Amino acid sequence: MLNLPGASDDRMVYDPGVLEAALSAAIGDDPALADELRVAFLDSAATMIVALGRARDAGQWEQAAWRLKGLAASFGAIDLMMAADAAGRAAPGDPAALDAVRDAIG
């Protein structure tokens, strides 16, 4: 697991069923590649959530939210995609939006 600053238990988790299904559909039976993509997804999501939390204006906030939404969509992480979409429409720094995004990861 990856540490995610500000998460309720400082741990980042994901729904392995959704991610595994997306990876399997994309690459078939290649466990090494699946592991590499899984790590890349989790690292990217953590980075984008940190960027969202550090956004200082509406432009930075919206950009971070839309990037996170796109990442989530590309991996079939629907809950995260919906939370990122809602965050993008929220006021910059909205604590409820940040919590929803963090909760969607774990």
Backbone as XML, in Angstrom:
<?xml version="1.0"?>
<chain id="A" units="angstrom">
  <residue number="1" name="MET">
    <atom name="N" x="0.825" y="-1.179" z="0.000"/>
    <atom name="CA" x="0.000" y="0.000" z="0.000"/>
    <atom name="C" x="0.870" y="1.242" z="0.000"/>
  </residue>
  <residue number="2" name="LEU">
    <atom name="N" x="0.294" y="2.321" z="-0.491"/>
    <atom name="CA" x="1.000" y="3.591" z="-0.562"/>
    <atom name="C" x="0.458" y="4.541" z="0.488"/>
  </residue>
  <residue number="3" name="ASN">
    <atom name="N" x="1.335" y="5.317" z="1.086"/>
    <atom name="CA" x="0.887" y="6.346" z="2.010"/>
    <atom name="C" x="0.289" y="7.488" z="1.219"/>
  </residue>
  <residue number="4" name="LEU">
    <atom name="N" x="-0.823" y="8.006" z="1.693"/>
    <atom name="CA" x="-1.477" y="9.139" z="1.066"/>
    <atom name="C" x="-1.734" y="10.176" z="2.136"/>
  </residue>
  <residue number="5" name="PRO">
    <atom name="N" x="-1.007" y="11.300" z="2.111"/>
    <atom name="CA" x="-1.197" y="12.321" z="3.128"/>
    <atom name="C" x="-2.648" y="12.768" z="3.191"/>
  </residue>
  <residue number="6" name="GLY">
    <atom name="N" x="-3.156" y="12.851" z="4.400"/>
    <atom name="CA" x="-4.509" y="13.326" z="4.605"/>
    <atom name="C" x="-5.566" y="12.253" z="4.581"/>
  </residue>
  <residue number="7" name="ALA">
    <atom name="N" x="-5.228" y="11.038" z="4.204"/>
    <atom name="CA" x="-6.212" y="9.962" z="4.237"/>
    <atom name="C" x="-6.509" y="9.625" z="5.687"/>
  </residue>
  <residue number="8" name="SER">
    <atom name="N" x="-7.711" y="9.114" z="5.923"/>
    <atom name="CA" x="-8.138" y="8.900" z="7.298"/>
    <atom name="C" x="-7.193" y="7.996" z="8.075"/>
  </residue>
  <residue number="9" name="ASP">
    <atom name="N" x="-6.616" y="7.009" z="7.436"/>
    <atom name="CA" x="-5.674" y="6.136" z="8.137"/>
    <atom name="C" x="-4.280" y="6.189" z="7.530"/>
  </residue>
  <residue number="10" name="ASP">
    <atom name="N" x="-4.020" y="7.229" z="6.708"/>
    <atom name="CA" x="-2.735" y="7.423" z="6.033"/>
    <atom name="C" x="-2.334" y="6.227" z="5.174"/>
  </residue>
  <residue number="11" name="ARG">
    <atom name="N" x="-3.301" y="5.468" z="4.692"/>
    <atom name="CA" x="-3.038" y="4.350" z="3.785"/>
    <atom name="C" x="-3.917" y="4.518" z="2.564"/>
  </residue>
  <residue number="12" name="MET">
    <atom name="N" x="-3.380" y="4.169" z="1.409"/>
    <atom name="CA" x="-4.160" y="4.241" z="0.185"/>
    <atom name="C" x="-4.442" y="2.819" z="-0.261"/>
  </residue>
  <residue number="13" name="VAL">
    <atom name="N" x="-5.684" y="2.515" z="-0.506"/>
    <atom name="CA" x="-6.076" y="1.213" z="-1.010"/>
    <atom name="C" x="-6.937" y="1.431" z="-2.245"/>
  </residue>
  <residue number="14" name="TYR">
    <atom name="N" x="-7.257" y="0.369" z="-2.937"/>
    <atom name="CA" x="-8.081" y="0.470" z="-4.124"/>
    <atom name="C" x="-8.949" y="-0.766" z="-4.204"/>
  </residue>
  <residue number="15" name="ASP">
    <atom name="N" x="-9.947" y="-0.721" z="-5.052"/>
    <atom name="CA" x="-10.810" y="-1.874" z="-5.272"/>
    <atom name="C" x="-10.090" y="-2.793" z="-6.248"/>
  </residue>
  <residue number="16" name="PRO">
    <atom name="N" x="-9.498" y="-3.862" z="-5.748"/>
    <atom name="CA" x="-8.696" y="-4.700" z="-6.638"/>
    <atom name="C" x="-9.511" y="-5.364" z="-7.736"/>
  </residue>
  <residue number="17" name="GLY">
    <atom name="N" x="-10.788" y="-5.617" z="-7.504"/>
    <atom name="CA" x="-11.603" y="-6.261" z="-8.529"/>
    <atom name="C" x="-11.734" y="-5.426" z="-9.780"/>
  </residue>
  <residue number="18" name="VAL">
    <atom name="N" x="-12.022" y="-4.140" z="-9.612"/>
    <atom name="CA" x="-12.188" y="-3.242" z="-10.753"/>
    <atom name="C" x="-10.868" y="-3.080" z="-11.483"/>
  </residue>
  <residue number="19" name="LEU">
    <atom name="N" x="-9.808" y="-2.820" z="-10.738"/>
    <atom name="CA" x="-8.504" y="-2.611" z="-11.364"/>
    <atom name="C" x="-8.019" y="-3.887" z="-12.042"/>
  </residue>
  <residue number="20" name="GLU">
    <atom name="N" x="-8.170" y="-5.017" z="-11.397"/>
    <atom name="CA" x="-7.731" y="-6.279" z="-11.996"/>
    <atom name="C" x="-8.498" y="-6.584" z="-13.279"/>
  </residue>
  <residue number="21" name="ALA">
    <atom name="N" x="-9.797" y="-6.313" z="-13.280"/>
    <atom name="CA" x="-10.598" y="-6.559" z="-14.486"/>
    <atom name="C" x="-10.142" y="-5.667" z="-15.630"/>
  </residue>
  <residue number="22" name="ALA">
    <atom name="N" x="-9.871" y="-4.391" z="-15.323"/>
    <atom name="CA" x="-9.410" y="-3.470" z="-16.368"/>
    <atom name="C" x="-8.052" y="-3.892" z="-16.905"/>
  </residue>
  <residue number="23" name="LEU">
    <atom name="N" x="-7.157" y="-4.287" z="-16.012"/>
    <atom name="CA" x="-5.832" y="-4.722" z="-16.451"/>
    <atom name="C" x="-5.915" y="-5.995" z="-17.277"/>
  </residue>
  <residue number="24" name="SER">
    <atom name="N" x="-6.715" y="-6.930" z="-16.842"/>
    <atom name="CA" x="-6.852" y="-8.195" z="-17.568"/>
    <atom name="C" x="-7.411" y="-7.961" z="-18.967"/>
  </residue>
  <residue number="25" name="ALA">
    <atom name="N" x="-8.401" y="-7.093" z="-19.076"/>
    <atom name="CA" x="-8.989" y="-6.797" z="-20.384"/>
    <atom name="C" x="-7.976" y="-6.132" z="-21.306"/>
  </residue>
  <residue number="26" name="ALA">
    <atom name="N" x="-7.104" y="-5.321" z="-20.729"/>
    <atom name="CA" x="-6.147" y="-4.575" z="-21.540"/>
    <atom name="C" x="-4.935" y="-5.392" z="-21.947"/>
  </residue>
  <residue number="27" name="ILE">
    <atom name="N" x="-4.448" y="-6.254" z="-21.061"/>
    <atom name="CA" x="-3.170" y="-6.919" z="-21.323"/>
    <atom name="C" x="-3.220" y="-8.430" z="-21.313"/>
  </residue>
  <residue number="28" name="GLY">
    <atom name="N" x="-4.353" y="-9.000" z="-20.955"/>
    <atom name="CA" x="-4.444" y="-10.454" z="-20.907"/>
    <atom name="C" x="-3.708" y="-11.009" z="-19.704"/>
  </residue>
  <residue number="29" name="ASP">
    <atom name="N" x="-3.063" y="-12.151" z="-19.904"/>
    <atom name="CA" x="-2.414" y="-12.855" z="-18.799"/>
    <atom name="C" x="-0.916" y="-12.573" z="-18.787"/>
  </residue>
  <residue number="30" name="ASP">
    <atom name="N" x="-0.563" y="-11.431" z="-18.246"/>
    <atom name="CA" x="0.844" y="-11.051" z="-18.104"/>
    <atom name="C" x="1.010" y="-10.449" z="-16.714"/>
  </residue>
  <residue number="31" name="PRO">
    <atom name="N" x="1.240" y="-11.302" z="-15.711"/>
    <atom name="CA" x="1.290" y="-10.830" z="-14.322"/>
    <atom name="C" x="2.328" y="-9.737" z="-14.073"/>
  </residue>
  <residue number="32" name="ALA">
    <atom name="N" x="3.462" y="-9.810" z="-14.703"/>
    <atom name="CA" x="4.500" y="-8.798" z="-14.480"/>
    <atom name="C" x="4.043" y="-7.434" z="-14.995"/>
  </residue>
  <residue number="33" name="LEU">
    <atom name="N" x="3.451" y="-7.411" z="-16.169"/>
    <atom name="CA" x="2.949" y="-6.159" z="-16.722"/>
    <atom name="C" x="1.777" y="-5.640" z="-15.889"/>
  </residue>
  <residue number="34" name="ALA">
    <atom name="N" x="0.911" y="-6.534" z="-15.440"/>
    <atom name="CA" x="-0.211" y="-6.130" z="-14.585"/>
    <atom name="C" x="0.301" y="-5.487" z="-13.299"/>
  </residue>
  <residue number="35" name="ASP">
    <atom name="N" x="1.314" y="-6.073" z="-12.699"/>
    <atom name="CA" x="1.897" y="-5.493" z="-11.484"/>
    <atom name="C" x="2.475" y="-4.108" z="-11.757"/>
  </residue>
  <residue number="36" name="GLU">
    <atom name="N" x="3.164" y="-3.972" z="-12.868"/>
    <atom name="CA" x="3.764" y="-2.683" z="-13.226"/>
    <atom name="C" x="2.695" y="-1.615" z="-13.437"/>
  </residue>
  <residue number="37" name="LEU">
    <atom name="N" x="1.624" y="-1.971" z="-14.141"/>
    <atom name="CA" x="0.547" y="-1.021" z="-14.389"/>
    <atom name="C" x="-0.210" y="-0.680" z="-13.108"/>
  </residue>
  <residue number="38" name="ARG">
    <atom name="N" x="-0.400" y="-1.655" z="-12.244"/>
    <atom name="CA" x="-1.072" y="-1.428" z="-10.964"/>
    <atom name="C" x="-0.294" y="-0.409" z="-10.133"/>
  </residue>
  <residue number="39" name="VAL">
    <atom name="N" x="1.003" y="-0.597" z="-10.048"/>
    <atom name="CA" x="1.848" y="0.334" z="-9.296"/>
    <atom name="C" x="1.800" y="1.718" z="-9.935"/>
  </residue>
  <residue number="40" name="ALA">
    <atom name="N" x="1.852" y="1.769" z="-11.253"/>
    <atom name="CA" x="1.803" y="3.060" z="-11.948"/>
    <atom name="C" x="0.482" y="3.779" z="-11.669"/>
  </residue>
  <residue number="41" name="PHE">
    <atom name="N" x="-0.627" y="3.038" z="-11.688"/>
    <atom name="CA" x="-1.930" y="3.632" z="-11.390"/>
    <atom name="C" x="-1.958" y="4.199" z="-9.981"/>
  </residue>
  <residue number="42" name="LEU">
    <atom name="N" x="-1.544" y="3.410" z="-9.009"/>
    <atom name="CA" x="-1.585" y="3.853" z="-7.613"/>
    <atom name="C" x="-0.649" y="5.030" z="-7.359"/>
  </residue>
  <residue number="43" name="ASP">
    <atom name="N" x="0.532" y="4.985" z="-7.947"/>
    <atom name="CA" x="1.471" y="6.105" z="-7.797"/>
    <atom name="C" x="0.906" y="7.382" z="-8.426"/>
  </residue>
  <residue number="44" name="SER">
    <atom name="N" x="0.353" y="7.251" z="-9.614"/>
    <atom name="CA" x="-0.214" y="8.413" z="-10.297"/>
    <atom name="C" x="-1.405" y="8.977" z="-9.536"/>
  </residue>
  <residue number="45" name="ALA">
    <atom name="N" x="-2.269" y="8.100" z="-9.046"/>
    <atom name="CA" x="-3.426" y="8.558" z="-8.279"/>
    <atom name="C" x="-2.978" y="9.294" z="-7.023"/>
  </residue>
  <residue number="46" name="ALA">
    <atom name="N" x="-2.001" y="8.747" z="-6.319"/>
    <atom name="CA" x="-1.501" y="9.407" z="-5.104"/>
    <atom name="C" x="-0.920" y="10.780" z="-5.424"/>
  </residue>
  <residue number="47" name="THR">
    <atom name="N" x="-0.160" y="10.868" z="-6.498"/>
    <atom name="CA" x="0.441" y="12.138" z="-6.908"/>
    <atom name="C" x="-0.631" y="13.162" z="-7.258"/>
  </residue>
  <residue number="48" name="MET">
    <atom name="N" x="-1.650" y="12.724" z="-7.978"/>
    <atom name="CA" x="-2.711" y="13.644" z="-8.384"/>
    <atom name="C" x="-3.562" y="14.097" z="-7.208"/>
  </residue>
  <residue number="49" name="ILE">
    <atom name="N" x="-3.779" y="13.225" z="-6.246"/>
    <atom name="CA" x="-4.553" y="13.610" z="-5.066"/>
    <atom name="C" x="-3.770" y="14.613" z="-4.230"/>
  </residue>
  <residue number="50" name="VAL">
    <atom name="N" x="-2.470" y="14.414" z="-4.131"/>
    <atom name="CA" x="-1.631" y="15.394" z="-3.430"/>
    <atom name="C" x="-1.700" y="16.733" z="-4.157"/>
  </residue>
  <residue number="51" name="ALA">
    <atom name="N" x="-1.617" y="16.719" z="-5.495"/>
    <atom name="CA" x="-1.699" y="17.955" z="-6.277"/>
    <atom name="C" x="-3.043" y="18.642" z="-6.064"/>
  </residue>
  <residue number="52" name="LEU">
    <atom name="N" x="-4.095" y="17.872" z="-5.991"/>
    <atom name="CA" x="-5.415" y="18.436" z="-5.737"/>
    <atom name="C" x="-5.438" y="19.123" z="-4.373"/>
  </residue>
  <residue number="53" name="GLY">
    <atom name="N" x="-4.877" y="18.470" z="-3.381"/>
    <atom name="CA" x="-4.845" y="19.046" z="-2.046"/>
    <atom name="C" x="-3.980" y="20.289" z="-1.934"/>
  </residue>
  <residue number="54" name="ARG">
    <atom name="N" x="-3.002" y="20.414" z="-2.816"/>
    <atom name="CA" x="-2.090" y="21.572" z="-2.784"/>
    <atom name="C" x="-2.511" y="22.694" z="-3.726"/>
  </residue>
  <residue number="55" name="ALA">
    <atom name="N" x="-3.559" y="22.481" z="-4.499"/>
    <atom name="CA" x="-4.002" y="23.489" z="-5.469"/>
    <atom name="C" x="-4.300" y="24.805" z="-4.757"/>
  </residue>
  <residue number="56" name="ARG">
    <atom name="N" x="-3.788" y="25.896" z="-5.328"/>
    <atom name="CA" x="-3.938" y="27.209" z="-4.711"/>
    <atom name="C" x="-4.958" y="28.096" z="-5.411"/>
  </residue>
  <residue number="57" name="ASP">
    <atom name="N" x="-5.418" y="27.672" z="-6.570"/>
    <atom name="CA" x="-6.432" y="28.466" z="-7.262"/>
    <atom name="C" x="-7.348" y="27.537" z="-8.047"/>
  </residue>
  <residue number="58" name="ALA">
    <atom name="N" x="-8.393" y="28.113" z="-8.611"/>
    <atom name="CA" x="-9.391" y="27.316" z="-9.312"/>
    <atom name="C" x="-8.807" y="26.556" z="-10.500"/>
  </residue>
  <residue number="59" name="GLY">
    <atom name="N" x="-7.875" y="27.164" z="-11.215"/>
    <atom name="CA" x="-7.270" y="26.502" z="-12.371"/>
    <atom name="C" x="-6.480" y="25.266" z="-11.989"/>
  </residue>
  <residue number="60" name="GLN">
    <atom name="N" x="-5.662" y="25.394" z="-10.956"/>
    <atom name="CA" x="-4.882" y="24.242" z="-10.487"/>
    <atom name="C" x="-5.799" y="23.152" z="-9.951"/>
  </residue>
  <residue number="61" name="TRP">
    <atom name="N" x="-6.815" y="23.549" z="-9.214"/>
    <atom name="CA" x="-7.766" y="22.596" z="-8.625"/>
    <atom name="C" x="-8.472" y="21.811" z="-9.735"/>
  </residue>
  <residue number="62" name="GLU">
    <atom name="N" x="-9.009" y="22.544" z="-10.710"/>
    <atom name="CA" x="-9.740" y="21.886" z="-11.786"/>
    <atom name="C" x="-8.826" y="20.980" z="-12.606"/>
  </residue>
  <residue number="63" name="GLN">
    <atom name="N" x="-7.627" y="21.444" z="-12.905"/>
    <atom name="CA" x="-6.689" y="20.625" z="-13.679"/>
    <atom name="C" x="-6.362" y="19.319" z="-12.947"/>
  </residue>
  <residue number="64" name="ALA">
    <atom name="N" x="-6.098" y="19.405" z="-11.657"/>
    <atom name="CA" x="-5.772" y="18.201" z="-10.892"/>
    <atom name="C" x="-6.970" y="17.247" z="-10.846"/>
  </residue>
  <residue number="65" name="ALA">
    <atom name="N" x="-8.169" y="17.803" z="-10.674"/>
    <atom name="CA" x="-9.369" y="16.962" z="-10.617"/>
    <atom name="C" x="-9.617" y="16.262" z="-11.947"/>
  </residue>
  <residue number="66" name="TRP">
    <atom name="N" x="-9.466" y="16.993" z="-13.056"/>
    <atom name="CA" x="-9.724" y="16.392" z="-14.380"/>
    <atom name="C" x="-8.657" y="15.354" z="-14.724"/>
  </residue>
  <residue number="67" name="ARG">
    <atom name="N" x="-7.433" y="15.594" z="-14.343"/>
    <atom name="CA" x="-6.387" y="14.588" z="-14.585"/>
    <atom name="C" x="-6.680" y="13.313" z="-13.797"/>
  </residue>
  <residue number="68" name="LEU">
    <atom name="N" x="-7.098" y="13.493" z="-12.550"/>
    <atom name="CA" x="-7.438" y="12.335" z="-11.729"/>
    <atom name="C" x="-8.641" y="11.597" z="-12.304"/>
  </residue>
  <residue number="69" name="LYS">
    <atom name="N" x="-9.619" y="12.347" z="-12.769"/>
    <atom name="CA" x="-10.796" y="11.732" z="-13.388"/>
    <atom name="C" x="-10.394" y="10.919" z="-14.616"/>
  </residue>
  <residue number="70" name="GLY">
    <atom name="N" x="-9.517" y="11.471" z="-15.445"/>
    <atom name="CA" x="-9.063" y="10.751" z="-16.640"/>
    <atom name="C" x="-8.302" y="9.492" z="-16.303"/>
  </residue>
  <residue number="71" name="LEU">
    <atom name="N" x="-7.441" y="9.567" z="-15.303"/>
    <atom name="CA" x="-6.701" y="8.381" z="-14.860"/>
    <atom name="C" x="-7.677" y="7.315" z="-14.384"/>
  </residue>
  <residue number="72" name="ALA">
    <atom name="N" x="-8.619" y="7.724" z="-13.550"/>
    <atom name="CA" x="-9.591" y="6.774" z="-13.012"/>
    <atom name="C" x="-10.407" y="6.136" z="-14.133"/>
  </residue>
  <residue number="73" name="ALA">
    <atom name="N" x="-10.822" y="6.935" z="-15.099"/>
    <atom name="CA" x="-11.609" y="6.413" z="-16.217"/>
    <atom name="C" x="-10.814" y="5.402" z="-17.033"/>
  </residue>
  <residue number="74" name="SER">
    <atom name="N" x="-9.533" y="5.673" z="-17.235"/>
    <atom name="CA" x="-8.723" y="4.769" z="-18.054"/>
    <atom name="C" x="-8.509" y="3.417" z="-17.389"/>
  </residue>
  <residue number="75" name="PHE">
    <atom name="N" x="-8.674" y="3.361" z="-16.073"/>
    <atom name="CA" x="-8.523" y="2.094" z="-15.355"/>
    <atom name="C" x="-9.855" y="1.541" z="-14.858"/>
  </residue>
  <residue number="76" name="GLY">
    <atom name="N" x="-10.952" y="2.170" z="-15.220"/>
    <atom name="CA" x="-12.265" y="1.679" z="-14.820"/>
    <atom name="C" x="-12.570" y="1.861" z="-13.347"/>
  </residue>
  <residue number="77" name="ALA">
    <atom name="N" x="-11.917" y="2.803" z="-12.697"/>
    <atom name="CA" x="-12.154" y="3.075" z="-11.272"/>
    <atom name="C" x="-13.302" y="4.085" z="-11.172"/>
  </residue>
  <residue number="78" name="ILE">
    <atom name="N" x="-14.521" y="3.585" z="-11.294"/>
    <atom name="CA" x="-15.707" y="4.424" z="-11.426"/>
    <atom name="C" x="-15.932" y="5.312" z="-10.199"/>
  </residue>
  <residue number="79" name="ASP">
    <atom name="N" x="-15.800" y="4.771" z="-9.000"/>
    <atom name="CA" x="-16.012" y="5.584" z="-7.799"/>
    <atom name="C" x="-15.028" y="6.749" z="-7.748"/>
  </residue>
  <residue number="80" name="LEU">
    <atom name="N" x="-13.775" y="6.486" z="-8.084"/>
    <atom name="CA" x="-12.779" y="7.544" z="-8.101"/>
    <atom name="C" x="-13.077" y="8.547" z="-9.204"/>
  </residue>
  <residue number="81" name="MET">
    <atom name="N" x="-13.504" y="8.067" z="-10.358"/>
    <atom name="CA" x="-13.838" y="8.949" z="-11.462"/>
    <atom name="C" x="-14.974" y="9.893" z="-11.068"/>
  </residue>
  <residue number="82" name="MET">
    <atom name="N" x="-15.999" y="9.372" z="-10.428"/>
    <atom name="CA" x="-17.131" y="10.193" z="-10.010"/>
    <atom name="C" x="-16.724" y="11.207" z="-8.935"/>
  </residue>
  <residue number="83" name="ALA">
    <atom name="N" x="-15.892" y="10.773" z="-7.994"/>
    <atom name="CA" x="-15.438" y="11.682" z="-6.934"/>
    <atom name="C" x="-14.571" y="12.790" z="-7.515"/>
  </residue>
  <residue number="84" name="ALA">
    <atom name="N" x="-13.711" y="12.452" z="-8.473"/>
    <atom name="CA" x="-12.855" y="13.462" z="-9.105"/>
    <atom name="C" x="-13.699" y="14.433" z="-9.924"/>
  </residue>
  <residue number="85" name="ASP">
    <atom name="N" x="-14.716" y="13.933" z="-10.590"/>
    <atom name="CA" x="-15.612" y="14.797" z="-11.349"/>
    <atom name="C" x="-16.313" y="15.785" z="-10.414"/>
  </residue>
  <residue number="86" name="ALA">
    <atom name="N" x="-16.822" y="15.293" z="-9.307"/>
    <atom name="CA" x="-17.486" y="16.167" z="-8.334"/>
    <atom name="C" x="-16.496" y="17.183" z="-7.759"/>
  </residue>
  <residue number="87" name="ALA">
    <atom name="N" x="-15.280" y="16.746" z="-7.508"/>
    <atom name="CA" x="-14.258" y="17.665" z="-6.985"/>
    <atom name="C" x="-13.983" y="18.779" z="-7.993"/>
  </residue>
  <residue number="88" name="GLY">
    <atom name="N" x="-13.938" y="18.438" z="-9.263"/>
    <atom name="CA" x="-13.678" y="19.433" z="-10.290"/>
    <atom name="C" x="-14.734" y="20.522" z="-10.346"/>
  </residue>
  <residue number="89" name="ARG">
    <atom name="N" x="-15.950" y="20.189" z="-9.902"/>
    <atom name="CA" x="-17.034" y="21.167" z="-9.884"/>
    <atom name="C" x="-17.156" y="21.870" z="-8.541"/>
  </residue>
  <residue number="90" name="ALA">
    <atom name="N" x="-16.386" y="21.419" z="-7.554"/>
    <atom name="CA" x="-16.436" y="22.010" z="-6.216"/>
    <atom name="C" x="-15.502" y="23.216" z="-6.130"/>
  </residue>
  <residue number="91" name="ALA">
    <atom name="N" x="-15.653" y="23.949" z="-5.061"/>
    <atom name="CA" x="-14.764" y="25.096" z="-4.821"/>
    <atom name="C" x="-13.355" y="24.587" z="-4.518"/>
  </residue>
  <residue number="92" name="PRO">
    <atom name="N" x="-12.339" y="25.281" z="-4.994"/>
    <atom name="CA" x="-10.961" y="24.867" z="-4.709"/>
    <atom name="C" x="-10.730" y="24.694" z="-3.207"/>
  </residue>
  <residue number="93" name="GLY">
    <atom name="N" x="-10.124" y="23.574" z="-2.857"/>
    <atom name="CA" x="-9.808" y="23.295" z="-1.460"/>
    <atom name="C" x="-10.967" y="22.745" z="-0.655"/>
  </residue>
  <residue number="94" name="ASP">
    <atom name="N" x="-12.090" y="22.465" z="-1.292"/>
    <atom name="CA" x="-13.266" y="21.968" z="-0.579"/>
    <atom name="C" x="-12.916" y="20.685" z="0.178"/>
  </residue>
  <residue number="95" name="PRO">
    <atom name="N" x="-12.955" y="20.731" z="1.519"/>
    <atom name="CA" x="-12.555" y="19.550" z="2.298"/>
    <atom name="C" x="-13.427" y="18.330" z="2.047"/>
  </residue>
  <residue number="96" name="ALA">
    <atom name="N" x="-14.719" y="18.538" z="1.801"/>
    <atom name="CA" x="-15.604" y="17.401" z="1.536"/>
    <atom name="C" x="-15.241" y="16.735" z="0.208"/>
  </residue>
  <residue number="97" name="ALA">
    <atom name="N" x="-14.886" y="17.538" z="-0.791"/>
    <atom name="CA" x="-14.486" y="16.984" z="-2.086"/>
    <atom name="C" x="-13.185" y="16.197" z="-1.956"/>
  </residue>
  <residue number="98" name="LEU">
    <atom name="N" x="-12.234" y="16.751" z="-1.213"/>
    <atom name="CA" x="-10.971" y="16.035" z="-0.986"/>
    <atom name="C" x="-11.211" y="14.724" z="-0.250"/>
  </residue>
  <residue number="99" name="ASP">
    <atom name="N" x="-12.063" y="14.764" z="0.775"/>
    <atom name="CA" x="-12.370" y="13.542" z="1.525"/>
    <atom name="C" x="-13.024" y="12.498" z="0.630"/>
  </residue>
  <residue number="100" name="ALA">
    <atom name="N" x="-13.928" y="12.934" z="-0.253"/>
    <atom name="CA" x="-14.601" y="12.002" z="-1.152"/>
    <atom name="C" x="-13.614" y="11.333" z="-2.107"/>
  </residue>
  <residue number="101" name="VAL">
    <atom name="N" x="-12.657" y="12.103" z="-2.607"/>
    <atom name="CA" x="-11.645" y="11.538" z="-3.501"/>
    <atom name="C" x="-10.791" y="10.538" z="-2.736"/>
  </residue>
  <residue number="102" name="ARG">
    <atom name="N" x="-10.367" y="10.913" z="-1.554"/>
    <atom name="CA" x="-9.539" y="9.992" z="-0.730"/>
    <atom name="C" x="-10.326" y="8.732" z="-0.385"/>
  </residue>
  <residue number="103" name="ASP">
    <atom name="N" x="-11.615" y="8.899" z="-0.052"/>
    <atom name="CA" x="-12.434" y="7.743" z="0.288"/>
    <atom name="C" x="-12.610" y="6.805" z="-0.899"/>
  </residue>
  <residue number="104" name="ALA">
    <atom name="N" x="-12.652" y="7.366" z="-2.111"/>
    <atom name="CA" x="-12.815" y="6.541" z="-3.305"/>
    <atom name="C" x="-11.600" y="5.661" z="-3.546"/>
  </residue>
  <residue number="105" name="ILE">
    <atom name="N" x="-10.449" y="6.105" z="-3.084"/>
    <atom name="CA" x="-9.225" y="5.294" z="-3.180"/>
    <atom name="C" x="-9.165" y="4.307" z="-2.025"/>
  </residue>
  <residue number="106" name="GLY">
    <atom name="N" x="-9.610" y="4.702" z="-0.908"/>
    <atom name="CA" x="-9.576" y="3.790" z="0.231"/>
    <atom name="C" x="-9.613" y="4.492" z="1.471"/>
  </residue>
</chain>
